Amino acid sequence: MLDYALLAALVAVVRTGSFERAAQHLAVTPSAVSQRIKLLEERLGSVLVVRGQPCTATAVGQRLCQHCEQVALLEAGLQDALPDRAAGPVTLRIAANADSLATWLIGALAQAPELLFDVVLDDQDHSADWLRTGEVLAAVTGHGAPLQGCDCRSLGVLRYVATASPAFAARWFAGGVGQAAMSAPCLTFNRKDRLQLLWLESVLGFVATPPTHWLPASQAFVDAALAGLGWGMNPLMLVEEHLVAGRLVALDGGRPLDVPLYWQHSRIAAGALKGLTEAVAAAAREKLRSE
């Protein structure tokens, strides 16, 4: 039989990244948290936490954290049947790309007031990895094939346009995108972001590697384009007003890049996540384009 008081300490350490922050979260001392982790590891005969900055879970520790979150969700579903049972809000860890968070996803999360969210940001081509390792129970992802143990729902496509300030476009792209593709500075979210390269390949027919600024924030992308720092792929929802007002221009006649998105979630937690899944689907229908 698992001791859920000990498991709560494990989850707190893994999710906060340290024994000190876990102690604050649980309103106990760091020594008490350390003792609980040690006792749990001794009982299970396995190392569960890799001590470091931050602390991380071993494979077994991560599986136990996932189990605890699934149990918490399932227990939350009993509230209607057991109205006298007191329980606090459940924290749900999900993965999503930054542009979905900046454009349409927040409205969906607001439709699940019974949940607290711990959102992990990652590129849509990599957010499914968090599901594979069990570190999240649901994800907005570009991965369209259902992962093992998960249900998958198509959400639509997030449309991107290559944008720049009028002055930047006049300086670098007066003769078209092809002549400046290798020299005009672009904007890149992080090392996983390939949107700019994919768009250039669709325009030029070959892979180009222009110089780049690294800006890991959706609004920073828009601000940098407005300031003339570089050109980048921005969600149309974020820049449409700027395009209409002439503060930004769309490159290559506004040729778009459409990125399909999907909602994948643990099948075990499907019932507990039903309300959130429907809210995510409804928000996507309203804001995203059909494939």
C-alpha positions as CSV (number, residue, x, y, z in Angstrom):
1,M,0.0,0.0,0.0
2,L,1.4,3.4,-1.0
3,D,1.7,6.1,1.6
4,Y,0.3,9.2,0.0
5,A,1.7,11.5,2.6
6,L,5.1,10.4,1.5
7,L,4.2,10.5,-2.1
8,A,3.0,14.1,-1.7
9,A,6.5,15.0,-0.6
10,L,8.0,13.4,-3.7
11,V,5.6,15.3,-6.0
12,A,6.4,18.5,-4.2
13,V,10.2,18.0,-4.6
14,V,10.0,17.1,-8.2
15,R,7.5,19.8,-9.2
16,T,9.2,22.6,-7.3
17,G,12.7,21.5,-8.0
18,S,14.1,21.6,-4.4
19,F,13.6,20.3,-0.9
20,E,13.3,23.9,0.5
21,R,10.5,24.9,-1.9
22,A,8.8,21.6,-1.3
23,A,8.9,22.3,2.4
24,Q,7.3,25.7,1.9
25,H,4.6,24.2,-0.2
26,L,3.8,21.5,2.4
27,A,4.3,23.8,5.4
28,V,6.9,21.5,7.0
29,T,10.6,21.7,7.4
30,P,13.1,20.7,4.7
31,S,14.4,18.0,7.1
32,A,10.9,16.6,7.3
33,V,10.7,16.5,3.5
34,S,14.1,14.8,3.3
35,Q,13.0,12.2,5.8
36,R,9.8,11.4,3.9
37,I,11.7,10.9,0.7
38,K,14.3,8.7,2.4
39,L,11.6,6.6,4.0
40,L,9.7,6.2,0.7
41,E,12.9,5.2,-1.1
42,E,13.7,2.7,1.5
43,R,10.2,1.2,1.4
44,L,10.2,0.9,-2.4
45,G,13.9,-0.1,-2.6
46,S,14.5,2.4,-5.4
47,V,16.1,5.9,-5.7
48,L,13.3,8.3,-6.6
49,V,15.0,11.7,-6.6
50,V,18.2,12.9,-8.2
51,R,19.5,15.6,-5.9
52,G,20.7,18.6,-7.7
53,Q,19.8,22.1,-8.9
54,P,17.0,21.5,-9.7
55,C,16.1,18.1,-8.2
56,T,14.7,15.7,-10.7
57,A,12.8,12.4,-10.6
58,T,14.2,9.1,-11.7
59,A,12.1,7.0,-14.0
60,V,10.4,5.3,-11.1
61,G,10.0,8.6,-9.3
62,Q,8.4,10.2,-12.3
63,R,6.0,7.3,-12.7
64,L,4.9,7.7,-9.1
65,C,4.4,11.5,-9.6
66,Q,2.2,10.7,-12.6
67,H,0.2,8.2,-10.5
68,C,-0.3,10.7,-7.7
69,E,-1.7,13.3,-10.2
70,Q,-4.0,10.8,-11.8
71,V,-5.3,9.8,-8.3
72,A,-5.9,13.4,-7.4
73,L,-7.9,14.0,-10.6
74,L,-9.9,10.9,-10.0
75,E,-10.7,11.9,-6.5
76,A,-11.7,15.4,-7.6
77,G,-14.3,13.7,-9.8
78,L,-16.0,12.3,-6.7
79,Q,-16.9,15.8,-5.4
80,D,-20.4,15.7,-6.9
81,A,-21.1,12.3,-5.4
82,L,-19.5,13.1,-2.1
83,P,-20.3,16.8,-1.6
84,D,-19.3,16.8,2.1
85,R,-15.8,15.6,1.3
86,A,-13.5,18.6,1.7
87,A,-10.7,18.8,-0.9
88,G,-8.6,21.6,-2.3
89,P,-8.1,22.3,-6.0
90,V,-6.1,19.8,-8.0
91,T,-3.0,20.9,-9.8
92,L,-2.8,19.5,-13.4
93,R,0.5,19.7,-15.3
94,I,0.1,20.1,-19.0
95,A,2.5,20.9,-21.9
96,A,1.8,23.5,-24.5
97,N,3.7,25.7,-27.0
98,A,4.1,29.4,-26.1
99,D,2.1,30.7,-29.1
100,S,-1.0,28.7,-28.1
101,L,-0.7,30.0,-24.6
102,A,-0.4,33.6,-26.0
103,T,-3.3,33.3,-28.4
104,W,-6.1,30.9,-27.5
105,L,-5.4,28.4,-24.8
106,I,-5.9,30.6,-21.7
107,G,-9.6,31.0,-22.4
108,A,-9.9,27.2,-22.4
109,L,-8.1,26.8,-19.1
110,A,-10.3,29.5,-17.5
111,Q,-13.3,27.1,-18.2
112,A,-11.9,24.6,-15.6
113,P,-11.9,26.7,-12.4
114,E,-11.7,23.5,-10.3
115,L,-8.1,23.0,-11.5
116,L,-4.8,24.7,-10.9
117,F,-2.5,24.5,-13.9
118,D,1.3,23.9,-14.0
119,V,2.0,24.7,-17.7
120,V,5.3,23.4,-19.2
121,L,6.3,25.4,-22.3
122,D,7.8,23.6,-25.2
123,D,7.8,23.6,-29.0
124,Q,4.7,22.0,-30.5
125,D,7.0,19.4,-32.1
126,H,8.4,18.4,-28.8
127,S,5.6,18.9,-26.2
128,A,4.5,15.2,-26.8
129,D,7.8,14.1,-25.3
130,W,6.5,15.3,-21.9
131,L,3.6,13.0,-22.2
132,R,5.8,10.1,-23.2
133,T,7.9,10.4,-20.1
134,G,4.8,10.9,-17.9
135,E,5.8,14.3,-16.7
136,V,2.4,15.8,-17.9
137,L,-1.1,14.3,-18.2
138,A,-2.1,16.4,-21.3
139,A,-0.5,18.4,-24.0
140,V,-1.1,20.7,-26.9
141,T,1.2,19.2,-29.5
142,G,2.0,19.0,-33.2
143,H,2.1,15.2,-32.9
144,G,-1.0,13.9,-34.6
145,A,-0.6,10.1,-33.9
146,P,-2.0,9.0,-30.5
147,L,0.8,8.2,-28.1
148,Q,0.7,5.0,-26.1
149,G,-1.9,5.2,-23.4
150,C,-3.3,8.6,-24.8
151,D,-6.3,9.8,-26.6
152,C,-5.7,12.4,-29.4
153,R,-8.0,15.0,-30.8
154,S,-7.3,17.3,-33.8
155,L,-7.7,21.0,-32.8
156,G,-7.1,22.8,-36.1
157,V,-4.2,24.9,-37.4
158,L,-2.4,27.9,-36.0
159,R,-1.6,30.2,-38.9
160,Y,1.7,32.0,-38.9
161,V,2.9,34.8,-41.2
162,A,6.4,36.1,-41.8
163,T,6.4,39.7,-40.5
164,A,8.7,42.6,-40.3
165,S,8.6,46.4,-39.9
166,P,8.1,48.4,-43.1
167,A,11.6,49.9,-42.7
168,F,13.2,46.5,-42.2
169,A,11.4,45.1,-45.2
170,A,12.4,48.0,-47.4
171,R,16.1,47.6,-46.3
172,W,16.4,43.9,-46.6
173,F,13.6,42.6,-48.9
174,A,13.1,45.3,-51.5
175,G,14.2,42.8,-54.2
176,G,12.2,39.9,-52.7
177,V,12.9,37.3,-50.1
178,G,15.3,35.2,-52.2
179,Q,18.0,37.9,-52.5
180,A,18.2,38.5,-48.7
181,A,17.3,35.1,-47.2
182,M,20.9,34.4,-46.2
183,S,21.7,37.8,-44.7
184,A,18.6,39.4,-43.2
185,P,18.5,38.8,-39.4
186,C,15.5,36.7,-38.4
187,L,14.0,35.9,-35.0
188,T,14.1,32.5,-33.4
189,F,12.3,31.4,-30.2
190,N,14.8,28.8,-29.1
191,R,17.0,25.9,-30.5
192,K,13.9,23.8,-31.2
193,D,12.1,26.5,-33.2
194,R,12.2,25.7,-36.9
195,L,9.3,27.8,-38.2
196,Q,11.5,30.4,-39.9
197,L,13.5,27.8,-41.6
198,L,10.4,25.9,-42.7
199,W,8.9,29.0,-44.2
200,L,12.1,29.9,-46.0
201,E,12.3,26.4,-47.4
202,S,8.7,26.7,-48.7
203,V,9.5,30.1,-50.4
204,L,13.0,29.3,-51.7
205,G,12.9,25.6,-52.3
206,F,16.0,25.0,-50.3
207,V,17.2,25.2,-46.7
208,A,18.6,28.6,-45.7
209,T,20.3,29.5,-42.4
210,P,20.1,33.2,-41.9
211,P,21.6,35.0,-38.9
212,T,19.2,35.1,-35.9
213,H,18.3,36.7,-32.7
214,W,17.1,34.3,-29.9
215,L,14.0,35.6,-28.2
216,P,12.1,33.0,-26.1
217,A,8.8,34.9,-25.7
218,S,5.8,35.3,-28.0
219,Q,5.2,39.0,-27.3
220,A,9.0,39.6,-27.7
221,F,8.7,38.3,-31.2
222,V,6.0,40.8,-32.0
223,D,7.8,43.7,-30.3
224,A,11.1,42.8,-32.0
225,A,9.4,42.8,-35.4
226,L,7.8,46.1,-34.7
227,A,11.1,47.6,-33.6
228,G,12.9,46.4,-36.8
229,L,15.2,44.0,-35.0
230,G,14.5,41.2,-37.4
231,W,11.8,39.3,-39.2
232,G,10.0,36.3,-37.8
233,M,7.0,33.9,-38.0
234,N,4.2,35.4,-35.8
235,P,0.8,33.9,-35.2
236,L,-1.6,35.8,-37.4
237,M,-3.9,36.4,-34.3
238,L,-1.1,38.3,-32.6
239,V,-0.1,40.6,-35.5
240,E,-3.3,41.0,-37.6
241,E,-4.0,44.5,-36.1
242,H,-0.4,45.6,-36.7
243,L,-0.7,44.4,-40.4
244,V,-3.9,46.2,-40.9
245,A,-2.5,49.4,-39.4
246,G,0.7,49.2,-41.4
247,R,3.0,48.9,-38.4
248,L,4.1,45.4,-39.8
249,V,4.2,44.0,-43.3
250,A,3.8,40.4,-44.4
251,L,6.7,39.1,-46.4
252,D,6.4,37.3,-49.8
253,G,2.8,38.5,-50.3
254,G,1.6,37.1,-47.0
255,R,2.4,33.4,-47.8
256,P,1.3,31.7,-44.5
257,L,2.7,28.7,-42.7
258,D,-0.1,26.6,-41.0
259,V,0.9,24.5,-38.0
260,P,-1.6,21.6,-37.1
261,L,-2.2,21.2,-33.4
262,Y,-3.6,18.3,-31.4
263,W,-4.8,17.7,-27.8
264,Q,-3.4,14.5,-26.4
265,H,-4.1,13.4,-22.8
266,S,-3.7,10.3,-20.6
267,R,-6.4,7.8,-21.3
268,I,-6.5,6.8,-17.6
269,A,-7.5,10.4,-16.7
270,A,-9.9,10.9,-19.6
271,G,-13.0,11.0,-17.4
272,A,-11.5,13.5,-15.0
273,L,-10.2,15.6,-17.9
274,K,-13.5,15.5,-19.9
275,G,-14.6,19.1,-19.0
276,L,-11.1,20.5,-19.8
277,T,-10.9,18.6,-23.0
278,E,-14.2,19.9,-24.2
279,A,-13.2,23.5,-23.2
280,V,-9.9,23.1,-25.2
281,A,-11.8,21.8,-28.2
282,A,-14.3,24.6,-28.1
283,A,-11.6,27.3,-27.8
284,A,-9.8,25.7,-30.7
285,R,-12.9,25.7,-32.9
286,E,-13.4,29.4,-32.2
287,K,-9.8,30.6,-32.6
288,L,-7.9,28.1,-34.9
289,R,-8.4,27.4,-38.6
290,S,-9.7,24.2,-39.9
291,E,-7.2,21.8,-41.4
